[in-house]
């Protein structure tokens, strides 16, 4: 008799479990619909006041056997799961998301196609220090048939006493060298008011790690018809990185190149920690091309080649690295830039690896 009763009770529990599942799913669909309505009205989805009132009402109706603390915990988890359902729907509708656009975005810069299976390379000095220094690197790149040249004219630095770049004079040098060697210029712009003027000098607007969440700068970059290279913030999650790109796309500019440049962790063996798995995640979650900055992610010349190979092997659309004629006297990032001979060896081995 006891065994039969046990089976009966278990069968009743199984039936109740399925009823609870049906009710949970029904509640989930209602929550998603409410989320859509709230978004349309510009209302914050999370309403702590309503949640508290609902919890209080549930506790008032609790007749046991569960104590009030258990009931509150269970329903808090239900509320949290419903809110996450609404947020998942949000990501599926992001303009940068793969769900919104399945085909890959290919960014075209002076005949170069970034995001079109063939890996591309962006090299150049950390900072534009002089015409001669910048031209020496550009000349070596031109000899290798490369077309994407990076150089910093505006340099946001951690210390206010460090070299901040030559500013507009640096951009003029870049433009002159770009025209001489037919190179596409990639350079960072740090102020929203500079975007429009910078169009005269650069082919790709770079937004650096420290400005990834400079939302006014992102919006201004979104209003112009010029490719944008967006670097991941040093402490940014992948979600925050995607949302930063969304700021640009939401203003009309879809020509975005995402750049993984390493994130800050407790590790000190490298300058940053290269989040190599962010590449396939971003390629899966977005339709935008993804490149890897091996210089800033490692901060070590001896790791540039293996990091580049790893990035390309895992699906990156390109590599960015820094080159200087004489790194020992460089005004910024002296320890991590390659000299011209090191660059020759690095590039030869990288290309050889790709061919094999």
VEXKESE-65930 format. One record per residue (C-alpha): x, y, z; residue number from 1. Coordinates in nm, 3 decimals. Example, Ala and Ser with C-alpha at 12.3 -4.5 7.8 and 13.67 -1.06 7.14 Angstrom:
<recs>
(rec (1.230 -0.450 0.780) 1),
(rec (1.367 -0.106 0.714) 2),
</recs>
This chain:
<recs>
(rec (0.000 0.000 0.000) 1),
(rec (0.282 0.240 0.091) 2),
(rec (0.458 0.173 -0.238) 3),
(rec (0.139 0.231 -0.439) 4),
(rec (0.077 0.559 -0.255) 5),
(rec (0.433 0.668 -0.329) 6),
(rec (0.380 0.607 -0.701) 7),
(rec (0.049 0.796 -0.695) 8),
(rec (0.210 1.096 -0.530) 9),
(rec (0.499 1.094 -0.777) 10),
(rec (0.259 1.082 -1.069) 11),
(rec (0.071 1.381 -0.927) 12),
(rec (0.397 1.571 -0.888) 13),
(rec (0.493 1.491 -1.248) 14),
(rec (0.159 1.626 -1.368) 15),
(rec (0.204 1.942 -1.163) 16),
(rec (0.558 1.985 -1.300) 17),
(rec (0.425 1.985 -1.655) 18),
(rec (0.152 2.233 -1.557) 19),
(rec (0.414 2.458 -1.401) 20),
(rec (0.622 2.434 -1.720) 21),
(rec (0.323 2.530 -1.935) 22),
(rec (0.242 2.822 -1.706) 23),
(rec (0.608 2.934 -1.705) 24),
(rec (0.620 2.938 -2.084) 25),
(rec (0.286 3.120 -2.102) 26),
(rec (0.421 3.377 -1.857) 27),
(rec (0.739 3.407 -2.066) 28),
(rec (0.546 3.490 -2.383) 29),
(rec (0.347 3.756 -2.196) 30),
(rec (0.667 3.903 -2.053) 31),
(rec (0.821 3.924 -2.402) 32),
(rec (0.514 4.106 -2.532) 33),
(rec (0.530 4.351 -2.242) 34),
(rec (0.898 4.406 -2.320) 35),
(rec (0.816 4.501 -2.679) 36),
(rec (0.552 4.749 -2.560) 37),
(rec (0.789 4.901 -2.306) 38),
(rec (1.060 4.941 -2.571) 39),
(rec (0.814 5.116 -2.803) 40),
(rec (0.721 5.357 -2.524) 41),
(rec (1.080 5.411 -2.411) 42),
(rec (1.008 5.267 -2.067) 43),
(rec (1.278 5.096 -1.861) 44),
(rec (1.208 4.722 -1.860) 45),
(rec (1.320 4.666 -1.503) 46),
(rec (1.065 4.807 -1.260) 47),
(rec (1.185 4.741 -0.902) 48),
(rec (0.880 4.908 -0.745) 49),
(rec (0.637 4.680 -0.928) 50),
(rec (0.856 4.377 -0.849) 51),
(rec (0.851 4.460 -0.478) 52),
(rec (0.475 4.507 -0.475) 53),
(rec (0.423 4.176 -0.655) 54),
(rec (0.650 3.991 -0.412) 55),
(rec (0.463 4.141 -0.115) 56),
(rec (0.129 4.031 -0.262) 57),
(rec (0.256 3.679 -0.324) 58),
(rec (0.383 3.652 0.033) 59),
(rec (0.045 3.772 0.165) 60),
(rec (-0.123 3.487 -0.028) 61),
(rec (0.129 3.225 0.084) 62),
(rec (-0.043 2.957 0.292) 63),
(rec (0.260 2.723 0.310) 64),
(rec (0.425 2.481 0.329) 65),
(rec (0.707 2.695 0.179) 66),
(rec (0.821 2.981 0.401) 67),
(rec (0.807 3.340 0.273) 68),
(rec (1.181 3.357 0.206) 69),
(rec (1.163 3.056 -0.025) 70),
(rec (0.864 3.197 -0.212) 71),
(rec (1.043 3.530 -0.259) 72),
(rec (1.358 3.357 -0.385) 73),
(rec (1.168 3.142 -0.637) 74),
(rec (0.973 3.434 -0.781) 75),
(rec (1.277 3.661 -0.797) 76),
(rec (1.438 3.399 -1.022) 77),
(rec (1.123 3.390 -1.236) 78),
(rec (1.123 3.770 -1.266) 79),
(rec (1.494 3.767 -1.353) 80),
(rec (1.445 3.500 -1.623) 81),
(rec (1.160 3.701 -1.777) 82),
(rec (1.377 4.015 -1.789) 83),
(rec (1.655 3.817 -1.958) 84),
(rec (1.406 3.698 -2.221) 85),
(rec (1.333 4.061 -2.306) 86),
(rec (1.706 4.143 -2.326) 87),
(rec (1.774 3.845 -2.554) 88),
(rec (1.508 3.978 -2.790) 89),
(rec (1.688 4.313 -2.786) 90),
(rec (2.014 4.157 -2.902) 91),
(rec (1.840 3.976 -3.183) 92),
(rec (1.721 4.309 -3.318) 93),
(rec (2.055 4.489 -3.295) 94),
(rec (2.156 4.632 -3.631) 95),
(rec (2.504 4.483 -3.589) 96),
(rec (2.367 4.137 -3.511) 97),
(rec (2.386 3.837 -3.738) 98),
(rec (2.010 3.791 -3.691) 99),
(rec (1.949 4.133 -3.845) 100),
(rec (2.187 4.077 -4.138) 101),
(rec (2.312 3.729 -4.218) 102),
(rec (2.566 3.810 -4.490) 103),
(rec (2.907 3.946 -4.393) 104),
(rec (2.968 4.318 -4.415) 105),
(rec (3.272 4.385 -4.633) 106),
(rec (3.441 4.719 -4.570) 107),
(rec (3.610 4.862 -4.881) 108),
(rec (3.902 5.101 -4.842) 109),
(rec (4.094 5.211 -5.153) 110),
(rec (4.042 4.881 -5.330) 111),
(rec (4.108 4.671 -5.018) 112),
(rec (3.821 4.449 -4.902) 113),
(rec (3.818 4.383 -4.527) 114),
(rec (3.595 4.094 -4.423) 115),
(rec (3.602 3.914 -4.757) 116),
(rec (3.790 3.596 -4.651) 117),
(rec (4.132 3.726 -4.759) 118),
(rec (4.315 3.856 -4.446) 119),
(rec (4.430 4.219 -4.456) 120),
(rec (4.710 4.393 -4.268) 121),
(rec (4.731 4.735 -4.106) 122),
(rec (5.081 4.842 -4.008) 123),
(rec (5.253 5.166 -3.914) 124),
(rec (5.404 5.359 -3.623) 125),
(rec (5.224 5.407 -3.294) 126),
(rec (5.267 5.783 -3.327) 127),
(rec (5.349 6.017 -3.612) 128),
(rec (5.663 6.183 -3.480) 129),
(rec (5.806 6.333 -3.799) 130),
(rec (5.771 6.317 -4.175) 131),
(rec (6.095 6.119 -4.213) 132),
(rec (6.006 5.862 -3.948) 133),
(rec (5.659 5.803 -4.088) 134),
(rec (5.773 5.793 -4.449) 135),
(rec (6.038 5.529 -4.374) 136),
(rec (5.772 5.287 -4.251) 137),
(rec (5.533 5.371 -4.535) 138),
(rec (5.805 5.308 -4.793) 139),
(rec (5.879 4.962 -4.650) 140),
(rec (5.508 4.878 -4.648) 141),
(rec (5.468 4.990 -5.008) 142),
(rec (5.754 4.762 -5.111) 143),
(rec (5.556 4.469 -4.972) 144),
(rec (5.241 4.564 -5.160) 145),
(rec (5.055 4.666 -4.845) 146),
(rec (4.791 4.939 -4.862) 147),
(rec (4.658 5.004 -4.509) 148),
(rec (4.875 5.240 -4.304) 149),
(rec (4.815 5.328 -3.940) 150),
(rec (4.961 5.620 -3.749) 151),
(rec (4.858 5.816 -3.443) 152),
(rec (4.823 6.193 -3.470) 153),
(rec (4.602 6.238 -3.162) 154),
(rec (4.726 6.017 -2.878) 155),
(rec (4.511 5.981 -2.565) 156),
(rec (4.762 5.874 -2.300) 157),
(rec (4.725 5.754 -1.944) 158),
(rec (4.962 6.024 -1.819) 159),
(rec (4.903 6.389 -1.915) 160),
(rec (5.282 6.429 -1.935) 161),
(rec (5.332 6.166 -2.207) 162),
(rec (5.358 6.252 -2.576) 163),
(rec (5.008 6.338 -2.698) 164),
(rec (5.078 6.335 -3.071) 165),
(rec (5.127 6.609 -3.332) 166),
(rec (4.755 6.662 -3.382) 167),
(rec (4.652 6.816 -3.713) 168),
(rec (5.012 6.847 -3.822) 169),
(rec (5.041 6.471 -3.782) 170),
(rec (4.731 6.417 -3.996) 171),
(rec (4.878 6.639 -4.266) 172),
(rec (5.194 6.426 -4.268) 173),
(rec (4.982 6.111 -4.296) 174),
(rec (4.783 6.253 -4.585) 175),
(rec (5.095 6.355 -4.774) 176),
(rec (5.256 6.014 -4.728) 177),
(rec (4.931 5.837 -4.813) 178),
(rec (4.911 6.024 -5.142) 179),
(rec (5.277 5.961 -5.222) 180),
(rec (5.256 5.584 -5.174) 181),
(rec (4.886 5.537 -5.250) 182),
(rec (4.816 5.410 -4.897) 183),
(rec (4.486 5.420 -4.710) 184),
(rec (4.530 5.611 -4.383) 185),
(rec (4.395 5.478 -4.053) 186),
(rec (4.419 5.724 -3.764) 187),
(rec (4.248 5.786 -3.434) 188),
(rec (4.013 6.079 -3.377) 189),
(rec (3.938 6.161 -3.015) 190),
(rec (3.691 6.448 -3.021) 191),
(rec (3.342 6.452 -3.177) 192),
(rec (3.396 6.800 -3.322) 193),
(rec (3.704 6.678 -3.512) 194),
(rec (3.526 6.406 -3.712) 195),
(rec (3.409 6.625 -3.999) 196),
(rec (3.745 6.797 -4.045) 197),
(rec (3.932 6.466 -4.022) 198),
(rec (3.752 6.331 -4.330) 199),
(rec (3.993 6.533 -4.541) 200),
(rec (4.293 6.345 -4.401) 201),
(rec (4.194 5.987 -4.318) 202),
(rec (4.043 5.695 -4.504) 203),
(rec (3.945 5.508 -4.187) 204),
(rec (3.845 5.675 -3.861) 205),
(rec (3.989 5.487 -3.566) 206),
(rec (3.813 5.504 -3.230) 207),
(rec (4.052 5.383 -2.964) 208),
(rec (4.001 5.164 -2.661) 209),
(rec (3.978 5.459 -2.422) 210),
(rec (3.701 5.611 -2.634) 211),
(rec (3.497 5.297 -2.702) 212),
(rec (3.221 5.436 -2.480) 213),
(rec (3.260 5.801 -2.579) 214),
(rec (2.902 5.796 -2.703) 215),
(rec (2.902 6.140 -2.861) 216),
(rec (3.212 6.045 -3.061) 217),
(rec (3.046 5.719 -3.168) 218),
(rec (2.735 5.901 -3.283) 219),
(rec (2.935 6.155 -3.483) 220),
(rec (3.129 5.874 -3.649) 221),
(rec (2.796 5.717 -3.737) 222),
(rec (2.676 6.029 -3.916) 223),
(rec (2.956 6.033 -4.174) 224),
(rec (3.020 5.808 -4.472) 225),
(rec (3.365 5.689 -4.377) 226),
(rec (3.479 5.346 -4.249) 227),
(rec (3.535 5.324 -3.873) 228),
(rec (3.783 5.098 -3.695) 229),
(rec (3.642 5.049 -3.345) 230),
(rec (3.872 4.910 -3.078) 231),
(rec (3.742 4.715 -2.780) 232),
(rec (3.774 4.895 -2.448) 233),
(rec (4.037 4.755 -2.216) 234),
(rec (3.772 4.648 -1.962) 235),
(rec (3.476 4.608 -2.197) 236),
(rec (3.267 4.294 -2.227) 237),
(rec (3.185 4.161 -2.573) 238),
(rec (2.827 4.278 -2.522) 239),
(rec (2.944 4.633 -2.444) 240),
(rec (3.171 4.621 -2.750) 241),
(rec (2.878 4.524 -2.972) 242),
(rec (2.660 4.797 -2.826) 243),
(rec (2.933 5.056 -2.892) 244),
(rec (2.928 4.948 -3.257) 245),
(rec (2.549 4.973 -3.248) 246),
(rec (2.579 5.344 -3.163) 247),
(rec (2.763 5.395 -3.492) 248),
(rec (2.533 5.178 -3.704) 249),
(rec (2.220 5.333 -3.551) 250),
(rec (2.323 5.668 -3.703) 251),
(rec (2.354 5.520 -4.051) 252),
(rec (2.717 5.410 -4.087) 253),
(rec (2.755 5.032 -4.125) 254),
(rec (3.117 5.046 -4.243) 255),
(rec (3.269 4.924 -3.916) 256),
(rec (3.577 4.713 -3.849) 257),
(rec (3.584 4.564 -3.499) 258),
(rec (3.928 4.541 -3.341) 259),
(rec (4.015 4.309 -3.052) 260),
(rec (4.315 4.465 -2.876) 261),
(rec (4.329 4.274 -2.550) 262),
(rec (4.158 4.334 -2.218) 263),
(rec (4.286 4.417 -1.873) 264),
(rec (4.324 4.120 -1.638) 265),
(rec (4.542 4.038 -1.338) 266),
(rec (4.811 3.894 -1.570) 267),
(rec (5.130 4.099 -1.604) 268),
(rec (5.334 3.880 -1.842) 269),
(rec (5.173 4.073 -2.129) 270),
(rec (5.055 4.431 -2.155) 271),
(rec (4.695 4.311 -2.188) 272),
(rec (4.535 3.970 -2.225) 273),
(rec (4.443 3.883 -2.583) 274),
(rec (4.086 3.751 -2.572) 275),
(rec (4.136 3.531 -2.877) 276),
(rec (3.794 3.365 -2.846) 277),
(rec (3.625 3.702 -2.891) 278),
(rec (3.703 3.673 -3.263) 279),
(rec (3.475 3.375 -3.341) 280),
(rec (3.213 3.504 -3.098) 281),
(rec (3.200 3.843 -3.271) 282),
(rec (3.202 3.674 -3.612) 283),
(rec (2.908 3.461 -3.502) 284),
(rec (2.709 3.731 -3.324) 285),
(rec (2.769 4.016 -3.570) 286),
(rec (2.808 4.060 -3.945) 287),
(rec (3.106 4.296 -3.908) 288),
(rec (3.470 4.218 -3.994) 289),
(rec (3.700 4.155 -3.696) 290),
(rec (4.073 4.221 -3.681) 291),
(rec (4.326 4.175 -3.400) 292),
(rec (4.577 4.433 -3.275) 293),
(rec (4.865 4.210 -3.168) 294),
(rec (5.085 4.498 -3.055) 295),
(rec (4.861 4.637 -2.781) 296),
(rec (4.723 4.300 -2.677) 297),
(rec (5.067 4.153 -2.607) 298),
(rec (5.297 4.452 -2.562) 299),
(rec (5.584 4.220 -2.659) 300),
(rec (5.767 4.200 -2.991) 301),
(rec (5.850 3.832 -2.935) 302),
(rec (5.479 3.744 -2.922) 303),
(rec (5.362 3.935 -3.228) 304),
(rec (5.410 3.648 -3.473) 305),
(rec (5.248 3.365 -3.270) 306),
(rec (4.962 3.596 -3.168) 307),
(rec (4.907 3.690 -3.534) 308),
(rec (4.907 3.326 -3.643) 309),
(rec (4.659 3.239 -3.370) 310),
(rec (4.432 3.530 -3.466) 311),
(rec (4.425 3.432 -3.834) 312),
(rec (4.380 3.063 -3.749) 313),
(rec (4.073 3.137 -3.540) 314),
(rec (3.911 3.345 -3.813) 315),
(rec (4.027 3.707 -3.782) 316),
(rec (3.986 3.920 -4.095) 317),
(rec (4.314 4.098 -4.043) 318),
(rec (4.607 4.195 -3.821) 319),
(rec (4.716 4.533 -3.690) 320),
(rec (5.070 4.590 -3.560) 321),
(rec (5.311 4.876 -3.499) 322),
(rec (5.637 4.943 -3.682) 323),
(rec (5.899 5.213 -3.615) 324),
(rec (6.236 5.282 -3.785) 325),
(rec (6.408 5.301 -3.445) 326),
(rec (6.182 5.185 -3.158) 327),
(rec (6.444 5.266 -2.895) 328),
(rec (6.383 5.639 -2.947) 329),
(rec (6.008 5.617 -3.014) 330),
(rec (5.800 5.874 -2.828) 331),
(rec (5.534 5.613 -2.742) 332),
(rec (5.517 5.233 -2.706) 333),
(rec (5.892 5.200 -2.758) 334),
(rec (5.919 4.847 -2.619) 335),
(rec (5.648 4.689 -2.832) 336),
(rec (5.708 4.828 -3.183) 337),
(rec (5.904 4.633 -3.446) 338),
(rec (6.193 4.794 -3.626) 339),
(rec (6.207 4.763 -4.006) 340),
(rec (6.422 4.448 -4.012) 341),
(rec (6.203 4.279 -3.752) 342),
(rec (5.902 4.381 -3.957) 343),
(rec (6.051 4.220 -4.268) 344),
(rec (6.103 3.891 -4.083) 345),
(rec (5.764 3.906 -3.913) 346),
(rec (5.574 3.969 -4.235) 347),
(rec (5.767 3.710 -4.435) 348),
(rec (5.692 3.439 -4.177) 349),
(rec (5.329 3.545 -4.145) 350),
(rec (5.267 3.533 -4.519) 351),
(rec (5.456 3.206 -4.550) 352),
(rec (5.234 3.056 -4.280) 353),
(rec (4.922 3.173 -4.461) 354),
(rec (5.037 3.021 -4.791) 355),
(rec (5.106 2.687 -4.625) 356),
</recs>
